[in-house]
Amino acid sequence: MLSAGRVARCSVAVSRSIYSSARKKGYQQANVVILPSLLANDFEAFCRSNPAPLPLLYRSQSGETSCDPLATDADIRSDIPQYCVYEEGQLVKTVSSLQSYSGQSTTGSALQAVKSGSLSDMVSFYLGCSFGFEGKLKEAGIPVRNVDQGRNVSMYRTSVPCVPNGVFCCPLVVSMRPVPAGFLDAAVEVTHQNPLAHGAPVHIGDPALLGIPDLSKPDYGEPVEFQPGDVPVFWACGVTAIEAIIHSRPSLAFSHSPGCMFLCDIPDSSIKTLPSESPSTESDPGQTPICLSFSQNPLFYSLVSKSAAASIRLLEEIIIDDPGQRGIRALFVEDELLRSCLALSHSTSVAITTGFPTHYMHSPPDETDGPPGAIAMATMLLSLGKQVTLLTDSRALEMNEAMVTEAVRKGVLKAAIPVVAFEDRGPESALHFLCHHGDPSRPRYDHLVAIERSGRAEDGNYYNMRAINIKHLVDPIDDLFIAAKKIPGITTTGIGDGGNELGMGKVKEKVKTLMPKGDLIACNVPADFAITAGVSNWGGYAVACGLYLLNTCASHQRYLRRGLGLDPAASRAQLQDWSTNLPSVQKEESFLATLVRLGIRSGKTGNLGMEVDGLTFHPTHSEMINRLLDATLEPRT
């Protein structure tokens, strides 16, 4: 008696009916690639190195036409309704059966096949397919537009290279499904639970970030119509295997025709582990990713596990402590720290600015809040491989260079970073500073961070918390944040503890209403993310800790890598480097001593001593650092 899967396979003759049948019956489907035996080991290694697009379900023996672990009574020569035939990497035809390749033939193609090895000397690879999770999406109430429209899913060749192995190297191919914004978390969770059907998305947002120029022109499949409120969601796709054939140019190879899948006997709900493996334990719910947007221009979402997100939210709650009793909690906006850290994690080049010359009667006029948090962020970003630039006022260039030199010498900063100033020389100055040759498509930086940086008020002046105008000591770095709003790909963060800091314009109405003299001093220039803290340095420490948490989060690392590469778990050496570059009591105390030697004073009191905002380093700041480290390094469940 034939198995249910075999009956279904025998009952279909066209590609559309087979993938529709599979959705209704709930069986896992597979992409198929058949290659000469001599290439089989390289291709298996290629699959292992690129697990999201090429989740390997089964590798056959040479000449094996069955695949009992996936489907009983199967015959790979006839169980797919349409096959593609490739010679030297070129698609030469499509056929409904491979029976003619089972033995020798007098045709030219068959002679070439015999020369390179007929099916008797070829290996079949069965790879997980995203059709396997479409039924689960429907069950969760998530619209699947291509199914509803009776179309094959849209598939695109990207500019993202797969990890090469042997002769195999090719671009990643992705499938795209429009998902209503309100269903993104649900779609991510459902597909995360199906790792052998490509797992969670590898990109959510603007297709141009994957090198896809036009969603209406898929490279494979059919275009799918969007509905209002839909967001493009991209999953790694098994058609990547076809690209691998095209680029490696084997003398003879076969694949399924896109959309014409091999139907397994295995229910799609049971494909969380390979058939050859013992069932895995139930996945930790804390590792399920959630989806958050961090950019609207271009549209860009990221993924992070529930556990890592909870830890970063705890950091956000810790730093809102208000020992100075400024009422800073009133300015708090939830998840600003998390979104800022996600944006920074996706960045490559970051400019950090600090400097609040509140002590206008002294030289230097700057305060001890700001530089420690800036250096803490900078060293973590360097540890993660980012480019970092410190941006300051022209009057403070020499002082900031001395700070950086001492920070490197004392091991507070991982490596020296450039210190630059911005001067307003005309209406295009900000654009030319931020972008190569003033070209908005070529930004020098993809994230700007201001921490305890004087912010421009509504009247164009800059005020300290006593409402004294200090504009004569401040360069117009605000112009960069304003210009960045119009440049695709640059996001911004402001960190403050009073509302008069650059970037806090995002919450200026709260500042005006709730903070002392807020109607005058409130910064008018917003950042994309406004992180509030009892002391601004604490916000910088929290960003450094948040970046550590993201880079030890498997879900986030997988998303950053587009599902490519081997196990995303950090190596012991990486973890050691990242943890070494977290803020510590010893490092922060040492750096504060450096600032005092440079004549930099406490913000609130003007004291030239080991304090920030009138709060002594011990116990206030040292205890805060320890609390943040405890929240960052304690085991997550």
C-alpha positions as CSV (number, residue, x, y, z in Angstrom):
1,M,0.0,0.0,0.0
2,L,1.4,3.4,-0.9
3,S,2.1,6.0,1.7
4,A,-0.1,9.1,1.9
5,G,2.8,11.2,0.6
6,R,3.4,8.8,-2.3
7,V,-0.3,8.9,-3.3
8,A,-0.2,12.7,-3.2
9,R,3.0,12.7,-5.3
10,C,1.5,10.3,-7.9
11,S,-1.8,12.3,-8.1
12,V,-0.3,15.6,-9.3
13,A,1.1,16.5,-12.7
14,V,1.8,20.2,-12.6
15,S,3.8,22.4,-10.2
16,R,1.0,24.5,-8.9
17,S,-1.1,21.5,-7.8
18,I,1.8,19.9,-6.0
19,Y,2.6,22.8,-3.8
20,S,-1.1,23.5,-3.2
21,S,-1.7,19.9,-2.4
22,A,1.2,19.9,0.1
23,R,-0.2,23.0,1.9
24,K,-3.6,21.4,2.3
25,K,-2.2,18.0,3.4
26,G,0.5,19.5,5.6
27,Y,3.5,17.6,4.3
28,Q,7.0,19.0,4.2
29,Q,8.4,19.8,0.8
30,A,11.9,19.8,-0.5
31,N,14.1,21.5,-3.0
32,V,16.2,18.9,-4.9
33,V,19.6,19.2,-6.5
34,I,21.3,16.3,-8.3
35,L,25.1,16.6,-8.9
36,P,28.0,14.4,-10.0
37,S,29.4,12.3,-7.2
38,L,32.8,14.0,-7.4
39,L,31.1,17.3,-6.3
40,A,29.0,15.9,-3.6
41,N,31.3,16.5,-0.6
42,D,31.9,20.1,-1.6
43,F,28.2,20.7,-2.0
44,E,27.4,19.2,1.3
45,A,30.0,21.4,3.0
46,F,28.5,24.4,1.0
47,C,25.1,23.5,2.5
48,R,26.5,23.3,6.0
49,S,28.1,26.7,5.6
50,N,24.9,28.3,4.4
51,P,22.2,26.6,6.6
52,A,19.4,29.1,6.1
53,P,19.1,28.9,2.3
54,L,20.3,25.2,2.1
55,P,18.9,23.3,5.1
56,L,20.0,19.8,4.3
57,L,17.3,17.2,4.9
58,Y,19.0,14.2,3.2
59,R,22.0,13.4,1.0
60,S,21.6,10.2,-1.0
61,Q,24.2,7.6,-1.8
62,S,25.6,7.7,-5.3
63,G,23.0,6.4,-7.7
64,E,20.3,6.2,-5.0
65,T,16.9,7.1,-6.4
66,S,14.9,6.6,-3.2
67,C,15.1,8.5,0.1
68,D,13.4,6.4,2.7
69,P,14.1,8.8,5.6
70,L,11.9,11.4,3.9
71,A,9.4,9.4,1.8
72,T,8.8,5.7,1.4
73,D,8.4,4.3,-2.1
74,A,9.8,7.5,-3.6
75,D,11.6,7.7,-6.9
76,I,13.5,10.9,-7.5
77,R,13.4,10.2,-11.3
78,S,9.7,10.7,-11.5
79,D,8.3,12.2,-8.3
80,I,8.8,15.9,-9.2
81,P,6.4,17.2,-11.9
82,Q,9.1,19.3,-13.6
83,Y,12.9,19.1,-13.6
84,C,15.6,21.5,-14.9
85,V,18.5,20.0,-16.8
86,Y,21.8,21.9,-16.7
87,E,24.9,21.4,-18.8
88,E,28.0,23.3,-18.0
89,G,25.9,25.5,-15.7
90,Q,23.5,26.4,-18.5
91,L,19.8,25.5,-18.3
92,V,19.2,23.5,-21.5
93,K,15.7,22.2,-21.0
94,T,13.0,21.2,-18.6
95,V,11.6,17.6,-18.4
96,S,8.8,15.8,-16.6
97,S,11.0,12.8,-15.8
98,L,14.6,11.8,-15.4
99,Q,14.1,8.2,-16.5
100,S,16.0,8.7,-19.7
101,Y,19.1,9.6,-17.7
102,S,19.1,6.2,-15.9
103,G,21.1,4.5,-18.6
104,Q,23.1,5.2,-21.7
105,S,21.7,6.9,-24.8
106,T,22.9,7.9,-28.2
107,T,21.8,11.5,-27.9
108,G,24.4,14.2,-27.5
109,S,23.2,15.2,-24.1
110,A,23.1,11.6,-22.9
111,L,26.7,11.0,-24.2
112,Q,27.8,14.0,-22.2
113,A,26.0,12.6,-19.2
114,V,27.7,9.3,-19.6
115,K,31.0,11.0,-19.9
116,S,30.4,13.0,-16.7
117,G,28.5,10.2,-15.0
118,S,24.8,9.4,-15.5
119,L,22.3,9.2,-12.6
120,S,24.1,6.1,-11.5
121,D,27.1,8.2,-10.6
122,M,25.2,11.2,-9.2
123,V,24.1,12.2,-5.7
124,S,20.7,13.8,-4.8
125,F,20.4,16.5,-2.2
126,Y,17.0,17.2,-0.6
127,L,16.8,20.7,1.0
128,G,14.1,22.2,3.2
129,C,11.6,24.5,1.5
130,S,9.6,27.6,2.7
131,F,6.4,26.1,1.3
132,G,6.6,23.9,4.4
133,F,5.8,26.9,6.7
134,E,3.1,28.6,4.6
135,G,0.4,26.3,6.1
136,K,1.6,27.3,9.6
137,L,1.4,30.9,8.7
138,K,-2.2,30.4,7.5
139,E,-3.0,28.5,10.7
140,A,-1.7,31.5,12.8
141,G,-4.1,33.8,10.9
142,I,-1.3,35.4,8.9
143,P,-2.2,36.3,5.3
144,V,-0.1,34.5,2.7
145,R,-0.6,36.8,-0.3
146,N,0.9,34.5,-2.9
147,V,-1.4,31.7,-1.9
148,D,-4.4,33.9,-1.7
149,Q,-3.6,35.3,-5.2
150,G,-2.9,31.8,-6.6
151,R,0.6,32.6,-7.5
152,N,4.0,31.0,-7.0
153,V,6.1,32.9,-4.4
154,S,8.4,35.7,-5.6
155,M,12.1,34.8,-5.5
156,Y,15.0,37.1,-6.0
157,R,18.7,36.9,-6.6
158,T,20.5,39.2,-4.1
159,S,23.8,40.9,-3.9
160,V,24.7,39.0,-0.7
161,P,27.3,36.3,-1.4
162,C,27.0,32.9,0.2
163,V,29.9,31.5,2.1
164,P,31.9,29.6,-0.6
165,N,33.1,26.1,-0.4
166,G,35.2,24.2,-3.0
167,V,33.8,25.1,-6.5
168,F,30.5,26.4,-5.1
169,C,30.0,30.1,-4.7
170,C,26.9,32.1,-5.6
171,P,24.6,34.9,-4.4
172,L,21.9,34.2,-1.9
173,V,18.4,33.8,-3.3
174,V,15.5,34.9,-1.1
175,S,11.7,34.4,-1.3
176,M,9.5,37.4,-0.4
177,R,6.1,37.4,1.2
178,P,4.2,40.7,2.0
179,V,3.2,40.5,5.6
180,P,0.9,43.1,7.4
181,A,3.0,45.1,9.9
182,G,0.8,43.9,12.8
183,F,1.6,40.3,12.0
184,L,5.4,40.6,11.7
185,D,6.1,39.1,15.2
186,A,3.8,36.2,14.6
187,A,5.3,35.5,11.2
188,V,8.8,35.6,12.7
189,E,7.8,33.2,15.5
190,V,6.1,30.7,13.3
191,T,9.0,30.4,10.9
192,H,11.6,30.5,13.6
193,Q,10.1,27.2,14.8
194,N,10.8,25.6,11.3
195,P,14.6,25.9,11.0
196,L,14.7,23.2,8.3
197,A,12.1,25.1,6.2
198,H,14.6,28.1,6.2
199,G,13.7,29.3,9.7
200,A,13.1,33.0,10.6
201,P,13.4,35.8,8.0
202,V,16.8,37.0,7.0
203,H,15.7,40.5,6.1
204,I,12.6,42.6,6.7
205,G,12.2,46.0,5.0
206,D,13.6,47.8,1.9
207,P,14.6,45.3,-0.8
208,A,17.4,47.6,-2.0
209,L,19.3,46.6,1.1
210,L,19.6,43.2,-0.4
211,G,20.5,44.5,-3.8
212,I,17.0,43.9,-5.2
213,P,16.0,46.7,-7.5
214,D,12.4,46.0,-8.3
215,L,10.0,43.7,-6.4
216,S,7.7,43.6,-9.4
217,K,10.3,41.7,-11.4
218,P,11.3,38.5,-9.5
219,D,14.1,36.4,-10.9
220,Y,12.1,33.2,-10.1
221,G,8.4,32.7,-9.4
222,E,5.7,35.3,-10.0
223,P,5.2,38.9,-8.7
224,V,2.8,39.2,-5.7
225,E,0.6,42.1,-5.1
226,F,0.9,44.1,-1.8
227,Q,-2.0,45.3,0.3
228,P,-1.9,48.6,2.2
229,G,0.1,48.2,5.4
230,D,2.1,45.2,4.1
231,V,5.9,45.0,4.8
232,P,8.2,43.0,2.5
233,V,9.6,40.0,4.4
234,F,12.4,37.9,3.0
235,W,13.4,34.3,3.8
236,A,16.5,32.5,2.6
237,C,15.4,30.3,-0.4
238,G,16.5,26.9,-1.6
239,V,16.7,28.2,-5.2
240,T,20.1,29.3,-4.0
241,A,21.1,25.8,-4.9
242,I,20.2,26.5,-8.6
243,E,22.4,29.6,-8.5
244,A,25.2,27.3,-7.1
245,I,24.8,25.0,-10.2
246,I,24.9,28.0,-12.6
247,H,28.0,29.4,-11.0
248,S,29.9,26.1,-10.5
249,R,29.2,24.9,-14.1
250,P,29.1,21.1,-13.6
251,S,29.1,19.1,-16.8
252,L,25.6,17.8,-15.9
253,A,23.2,18.6,-13.1
254,F,19.5,18.5,-12.3
255,S,17.2,20.4,-10.0
256,H,13.5,20.8,-9.3
257,S,11.9,23.6,-11.4
258,P,11.2,26.5,-9.0
259,G,7.8,25.9,-7.5
260,C,7.8,22.2,-8.4
261,M,8.8,20.6,-5.1
262,F,9.5,17.1,-3.9
263,L,6.8,16.1,-1.4
264,C,7.8,14.2,1.7
265,D,5.8,11.9,3.9
266,I,6.8,14.0,6.9
267,P,4.2,16.4,8.4
268,D,5.6,19.9,8.2
269,S,5.1,20.2,12.0
270,S,7.7,17.6,12.6
271,I,10.6,19.0,10.5
272,K,12.4,20.8,13.4
273,T,15.1,18.1,13.3
274,L,16.7,16.1,10.6
275,P,15.1,12.7,10.0
276,S,18.5,11.1,10.9
277,E,18.6,12.9,14.3
278,S,16.9,12.2,17.5
279,P,14.1,14.7,18.3
280,S,15.4,17.8,19.9
281,T,14.2,19.2,23.2
282,E,11.5,21.8,23.0
283,S,13.2,25.1,22.1
284,D,13.6,27.7,24.8
285,P,10.8,30.3,24.4
286,G,13.2,33.0,25.4
287,Q,15.2,32.4,22.2
288,T,12.2,33.2,20.0
289,P,13.0,36.4,18.1
290,I,10.9,39.5,18.1
291,C,10.8,42.1,15.4
292,L,11.5,45.8,15.9
293,S,11.9,48.6,13.3
294,F,14.8,51.0,13.7
295,S,14.7,52.9,10.4
296,Q,12.0,54.3,8.2
297,N,14.4,55.6,5.5
298,P,15.1,53.0,4.3
299,L,12.6,50.8,6.0
300,F,14.5,48.4,8.1
301,Y,13.6,46.0,10.9
302,S,15.8,43.8,13.0
303,L,15.4,40.6,15.1
304,V,16.4,39.9,18.6
305,S,15.5,37.1,21.0
306,K,12.9,37.7,23.7
307,S,15.5,37.0,26.3
308,A,18.1,39.5,25.0
309,A,15.4,42.1,24.5
310,A,14.3,41.6,28.1
311,S,17.9,42.1,29.3
312,I,18.3,45.3,27.4
313,R,14.9,46.6,28.7
314,L,16.2,45.9,32.2
315,L,19.3,48.0,31.4
316,E,17.0,50.8,30.3
317,E,15.1,50.6,33.6
318,I,18.3,50.6,35.6
319,I,19.7,53.8,34.1
320,I,16.6,55.8,34.7
321,D,17.4,55.9,38.4
322,D,17.4,59.6,39.4
323,P,19.7,60.2,42.4
324,G,19.9,63.9,41.4
325,Q,16.1,64.1,41.6
326,R,15.7,65.9,38.3
327,G,12.5,64.2,37.4
328,I,14.1,62.5,34.4
329,R,11.8,59.6,34.4
330,A,9.1,61.9,33.0
331,L,11.1,61.9,29.7
332,F,11.4,58.2,29.4
333,V,10.4,56.5,26.2
334,E,10.3,52.7,26.2
335,D,12.6,50.7,23.9
336,E,14.7,53.7,22.8
337,L,17.8,51.9,24.1
338,L,16.9,48.7,22.4
339,R,16.2,50.3,19.0
340,S,19.3,52.4,19.2
341,C,21.4,49.3,20.0
342,L,19.8,47.5,17.1
343,A,20.6,50.4,14.7
344,L,24.2,50.5,16.0
345,S,24.6,46.8,15.6
346,H,23.7,47.1,11.9
347,S,26.0,50.1,11.4
348,T,29.5,50.1,10.0
349,S,30.7,53.6,10.8
350,V,29.6,55.6,13.8
351,A,30.3,59.3,14.8
352,I,30.0,60.0,18.5
353,T,29.8,63.6,19.8
354,T,29.9,64.9,23.3
355,G,30.8,68.1,25.1
356,F,28.7,70.3,27.3
357,P,30.5,73.6,28.2
358,T,28.3,74.4,31.2
359,H,31.2,75.9,33.2
360,Y,31.6,78.9,30.9
361,M,33.7,80.8,33.5
362,H,36.4,78.1,33.6
363,S,38.9,76.7,31.1
364,P,38.1,74.2,29.9
365,P,34.4,74.8,30.4
366,D,33.4,71.1,29.9
367,E,31.9,68.7,32.4
368,T,32.7,65.2,33.4
369,D,29.4,63.8,32.2
370,G,29.6,62.7,28.5
371,P,33.2,61.8,27.7
372,P,33.2,58.6,29.8
373,G,30.0,57.4,28.2
374,A,31.3,58.3,24.7
375,I,34.5,56.3,25.2
376,A,32.6,53.3,26.7
377,M,30.4,53.2,23.5
378,A,33.4,53.7,21.3
379,T,35.5,50.8,22.7
380,M,32.6,48.4,22.4
381,L,31.9,49.5,18.8
382,L,35.6,49.0,18.0
383,S,35.5,45.5,19.6
384,L,32.6,44.7,17.2
385,G,34.6,45.8,14.2
386,K,32.9,49.2,13.6
387,Q,34.7,52.4,12.5
388,V,34.3,55.1,15.2
389,T,35.0,58.8,15.0
390,L,34.9,61.3,17.9
391,L,33.3,64.6,16.9
392,T,33.8,67.7,19.0
393,D,34.0,71.5,19.0
394,S,37.0,73.0,17.4
395,R,37.9,74.7,20.7
396,A,38.1,71.3,22.3
397,L,40.1,69.3,19.7
398,E,43.3,69.3,21.6
399,M,41.7,68.3,24.9
400,N,39.7,65.5,23.2
401,E,42.8,64.2,21.5
402,A,44.5,64.1,24.9
403,M,41.6,62.2,26.3
404,V,41.7,59.6,23.6
405,T,45.5,59.1,23.9
406,E,45.2,58.6,27.7
407,A,42.2,56.3,27.3
408,V,44.2,54.1,24.9
409,R,47.3,54.1,27.2
410,K,45.2,53.1,30.2
411,G,43.3,50.3,28.3
412,V,40.0,52.1,28.6
413,L,39.7,52.5,24.8
414,K,40.6,49.5,22.6
415,A,42.4,51.6,20.0
416,A,42.9,55.2,18.9
417,I,40.1,56.9,17.0
418,P,40.1,60.0,14.9
419,V,39.0,63.2,16.6
420,V,37.4,65.7,14.2
421,A,35.5,69.0,14.3
422,F,32.7,70.3,12.2
423,E,32.6,73.9,10.9
424,D,29.7,75.6,9.3
425,R,31.0,77.0,6.0
426,G,27.8,77.3,4.1
427,P,24.4,75.7,3.5
428,E,26.0,72.4,2.1
429,S,28.6,72.0,4.9
430,A,26.6,69.3,6.8
431,L,25.9,67.3,3.7
432,H,29.6,67.3,2.6
433,F,30.7,66.4,6.1
434,L,28.3,63.5,6.3
435,C,28.7,62.2,2.8
436,H,31.6,61.7,0.4
437,H,31.6,64.6,-2.1
438,G,28.2,65.6,-0.7
439,D,26.5,62.6,-2.4
440,P,23.6,61.4,-0.2
441,S,24.0,57.9,-1.6
442,R,27.5,57.7,-0.2
443,P,27.3,58.5,3.5
444,R,30.5,58.4,5.6
445,Y,28.6,57.4,8.7
446,D,25.5,55.4,9.1
447,H,24.9,56.4,12.8
448,L,25.4,59.6,14.8
449,V,25.4,59.5,18.6
450,A,25.2,62.5,20.8
451,I,25.8,62.0,24.5
452,E,25.5,64.9,27.0
453,R,26.1,67.3,24.1
454,S,24.7,70.8,24.2
455,G,21.5,71.0,22.1
456,R,20.1,73.9,20.2
457,A,17.0,75.4,21.7
458,E,14.0,76.7,19.8
459,D,15.4,80.3,19.8
460,G,18.7,79.1,18.3
461,N,20.7,79.4,21.5
462,Y,22.3,76.8,23.7
463,Y,21.5,76.7,27.4
464,N,22.8,74.9,30.5
465,M,20.4,73.8,33.2
466,R,20.6,77.2,34.8
467,A,19.3,78.7,31.6
468,I,22.6,80.5,30.8
469,N,23.3,80.9,27.1
470,I,26.6,79.2,26.2
471,K,26.2,79.4,22.4
472,H,29.6,81.1,22.0
473,L,31.3,77.8,23.1
474,V,29.3,75.4,20.9
475,D,29.9,74.5,17.3
476,P,26.7,73.8,15.2
477,I,27.0,70.0,15.3
478,D,23.2,70.0,15.5
479,D,23.2,70.8,11.8
480,L,24.5,67.3,11.2
481,F,21.6,65.7,13.0
482,I,19.2,67.9,11.1
483,A,20.8,67.0,7.7
484,A,20.9,63.3,8.6
485,K,17.1,63.2,8.6
486,K,17.1,63.7,4.9
487,I,19.9,61.2,4.1
488,P,18.8,57.6,3.7
489,G,20.7,55.2,5.8
490,I,21.8,57.5,8.6
491,T,20.2,57.0,12.0
492,T,20.7,59.1,15.1
493,T,20.7,58.7,18.9
494,G,20.6,61.3,21.6
495,I,21.5,60.5,25.2
496,G,20.6,63.1,27.9
497,D,19.6,63.6,31.5
498,G,17.9,67.0,31.5
499,G,16.3,67.6,28.1
500,N,18.7,70.3,26.9
501,E,21.0,67.8,25.2
502,L,21.3,67.3,21.4
503,G,18.8,64.7,20.3
504,M,16.4,65.2,23.1
505,G,14.2,67.3,20.8
506,K,12.3,64.1,20.3
507,V,10.7,64.6,23.8
508,K,10.8,68.5,23.8
509,E,7.1,68.9,24.6
510,K,7.7,66.8,27.8
511,V,10.8,68.8,28.6
512,K,9.0,72.1,28.2
513,T,6.1,71.0,30.4
514,L,7.9,69.0,33.1
515,M,11.5,70.1,33.4
516,P,12.6,73.3,35.3
517,K,12.9,76.2,32.8
518,G,12.1,73.6,30.1
519,D,10.2,76.1,27.9
520,L,13.5,77.9,27.4
521,I,16.2,75.3,27.6
522,A,14.6,72.4,25.8
523,C,16.6,71.1,22.8
524,N,14.7,71.6,19.6
525,V,16.7,69.1,17.5
526,P,15.4,65.5,17.7
527,A,17.3,62.2,17.2
528,D,15.7,59.0,16.0
529,F,16.2,57.6,19.5
530,A,16.2,59.6,22.7
531,I,17.8,57.6,25.6
532,T,17.1,59.2,29.0
533,A,19.2,58.4,32.1
534,G,19.8,59.7,35.6
535,V,23.3,60.6,34.4
536,S,24.1,60.6,30.7
537,N,27.3,58.5,31.1
538,W,25.0,55.7,32.3
539,G,23.2,55.8,29.0
540,G,26.5,55.3,27.2
541,Y,27.4,52.4,29.5
542,A,24.0,50.9,28.8
543,V,24.5,51.2,25.0
544,A,27.9,49.3,25.4
545,C,26.2,46.6,27.4
546,G,23.2,46.4,25.0
547,L,25.6,45.9,22.1
548,Y,27.3,43.0,24.0
549,L,23.9,41.4,24.6
550,L,23.0,41.7,20.9
551,N,26.2,40.2,19.8
552,T,25.8,37.2,22.1
553,C,22.2,36.7,20.9
554,A,22.1,33.8,18.3
555,S,18.8,35.1,16.8
556,H,20.3,38.6,16.2
557,Q,23.6,37.2,14.9
558,R,21.8,34.9,12.4
559,Y,19.8,37.9,11.1
560,L,23.0,40.0,10.8
561,R,24.6,37.2,8.7
562,R,21.5,36.7,6.6
563,G,21.5,33.1,7.9
564,L,24.8,32.4,6.2
565,G,28.0,31.0,7.8
566,L,28.5,28.4,10.4
567,D,27.2,28.3,14.0
568,P,26.7,32.0,14.9
569,A,27.8,31.4,18.5
570,A,30.7,33.7,19.4
571,S,34.1,32.1,19.9
572,R,35.7,32.1,23.3
573,A,38.2,34.7,22.1
574,Q,35.5,36.9,20.8
575,L,33.5,36.7,24.0
576,Q,36.7,37.5,26.0
577,D,37.4,40.6,23.8
578,W,33.8,41.8,24.0
579,S,33.6,41.3,27.8
580,T,37.0,43.0,28.2
581,N,35.6,46.1,26.4
582,L,32.6,46.4,28.6
583,P,32.7,49.3,31.1
584,S,34.2,48.4,34.4
585,V,34.6,50.2,37.7
586,Q,38.4,50.2,37.4
587,K,38.4,51.6,33.9
588,E,35.8,54.2,34.5
589,E,37.4,55.4,37.7
590,S,40.8,55.6,35.9
591,F,39.3,57.6,33.0
592,L,37.5,60.0,35.3
593,A,40.8,60.7,37.0
594,T,42.2,61.5,33.6
595,L,39.4,64.1,33.0
596,V,40.1,65.7,36.4
597,R,43.8,66.0,35.5
598,L,42.7,67.7,32.3
599,G,40.8,70.3,34.4
600,I,37.3,69.0,33.6
601,R,34.8,69.6,36.3
602,S,31.6,68.0,37.7
603,G,28.5,69.4,36.0
604,K,26.3,70.3,38.8
605,T,28.8,71.5,41.4
606,G,31.8,72.6,39.4
607,N,34.1,70.6,41.7
608,L,37.4,69.5,40.2
609,G,37.2,66.0,41.7
610,M,36.1,62.4,41.3
611,E,32.4,63.2,40.7
612,V,29.9,63.5,37.9
613,D,26.8,65.7,38.2
614,G,27.6,66.3,41.9
615,L,27.5,62.5,42.6
616,T,30.8,61.0,43.8
617,F,32.2,58.1,41.8
618,H,32.0,55.9,44.9
619,P,29.4,54.7,45.7
620,T,26.9,56.1,43.1
621,H,28.6,55.6,39.8
622,S,30.6,52.5,40.7
623,E,27.4,50.8,42.0
624,M,25.6,51.7,38.7
625,I,28.3,50.2,36.7
626,N,28.2,47.0,38.7
627,R,24.4,46.8,38.3
628,L,24.7,47.1,34.6
629,L,27.3,44.5,34.4
630,D,25.3,42.1,36.5
631,A,22.3,42.5,34.2
632,T,24.5,42.0,31.2
633,L,26.6,39.0,32.2
634,E,24.2,36.9,34.3
635,P,23.1,33.8,32.4
636,R,19.9,34.3,30.4
637,T,17.1,31.8,30.3
